[in-house]
């Protein structure tokens, strides 16, 4: 993959992650806020807060993967598997710009 295309994909991914994190920050926790008491009848705020916490952790993990991908781009190793050094197909990088392994290696890594 051409470095310019990789930069474009990674920038797009950064914008996606940062917007999603900002949206979570704007909304803030719902349960026990000044609008409701914790455990009020017919509220799903506790569930939403737990869901948002999981989403925040996922986004922070995505951000860490993005930063690793940006470092690989700077080092000239973007698009190569961190496991084997084999090229990661461009189609995979288009779909998942932060991919660190080939599909086969990722399946093995995840135990699939």
Protein Blocks (a to p, Z undefined) as FASTA:
>chain_A
ZZklmmmmmmmmmmmmmmmmmmmmmnopfehpakbcehiahiaklmmmmmmmmmmmmmmm
mmmmmmmmmmmmmnopgoiafklopacdfklmmmmmmbcbdfklmmmmnoZZ
